[in-house]
Amino acid sequence: FGAIAVGQAPRLLNPRGSLTAMRRLLIIANPSASSFTGALHRDVMEILSGSFAVTRVWPDDPAETKATAARAAAEGYAVVAAMGGDGVVHHAVNGIAGTETALGIIPAGTTNVLARILGLPERPRKTAARLASWSPQTVRLLRIEATIDGAPRSELATFAAGIGFDAAVVARAERNPLRKNFLGGIHYARNAARVLVTDYWFRRAHLDVACDETRYDAVTVLCSVHWPFTFFGRVPLRLTPAPVDRPVAAVFARFPRFRSPELALRAMTGRNLSKVRGVHVVTGFETITIAADPMAQVQTDGELLGMASAIRLRPVPNGVSVLAPPATDRNAPPV
């Protein structure tokens, strides 16, 4: 396929009506996603063209993905559909957030975290077939503001953000992206164990964390935008025992060497993390500010932003509209 620029007339016609009577949809595809194939893309295009006037594009990099999504929103597209993994979804959201354009997700990646949170079918063709029947729903996001490599950066997270440990895990995992595609959550779990044992077991608190009016010394901060979420396939991670309707921050003063497996087990089984000494779980925060000395790695949705010394996190309650099943039809709690 060749890329089609936003604003060109779609090539596919709907036999039941004219293009002018149909909602316009831009599909942004990432052909390097683990489950992506040309045949799958053709099938998804054909399915979507039955309900939308479809334009397709294959951006070359994340910046182009964000810019293309933003341009589509400015031109009045009803839907920007991200076909791929969490990366293309993340960058599409950062392009359309705050506009009237809705996000569609065609899951074709390794873990597809936001798709799982929203209760989308795992099979891309099935999701494409149902997309037109779902009404837009507003879901929350988390804004991360930091100075990365000397330049100010503002990024929206759809399901998670981290400063310290989990960002270091992402950095290590990205050294071998092919293993990420083939091994998925196993690849992240292996790298998490290595980073923990070789670095964070011995690391002293170097983050000055202010959650509204409360201050903590910490080695890492992990924020969950929705409950639950996961980097590890079907295994959910819960920072609180019960569902919450707002972002949650887990502040780790240290990683206790002999209780680290217990921390992981508590997160997977929904037991209270605050029962472990040195772990603070914060819900309902308005702003979190972090001063890192030395600088710490920052990640959003598994996308590595880089090293930063000053970071601010703020919830965005009505962040973006998404085409998804009604909350009552999902196995996960409402977002």
BELQUIPE-V236843 format. One line per field, one symbol per residue. psi: psi as a letter, one per 20 degrees, with the letter a starting at -180 (. if undefined). A space follows every 50 residues. Layout:
psi = ???
//
This chain:
psi = qqqpqpiqpqhpqpiirqhhiqqppppoqniiqhjpqhggggggggghii iqopqqqnqhrhhhggggghhgghjjphpopoobahghgghggihipjri pqpqpnokaghlghgggikqqhpghgghhighiqqpppqqrppppropki pqppqpphhqqqodghhhgggghihmhhhghhichhgggghggghghifi hipqpjpopondipqqprhqpppphrparqilcioqpoiqhqqqkrqqpo oohropgjjghhgggghhikrohiippjppppqkqgppqppporqqqpqp kjophaqqipqpppqngmgqpporqqhiiqhqrq.
//
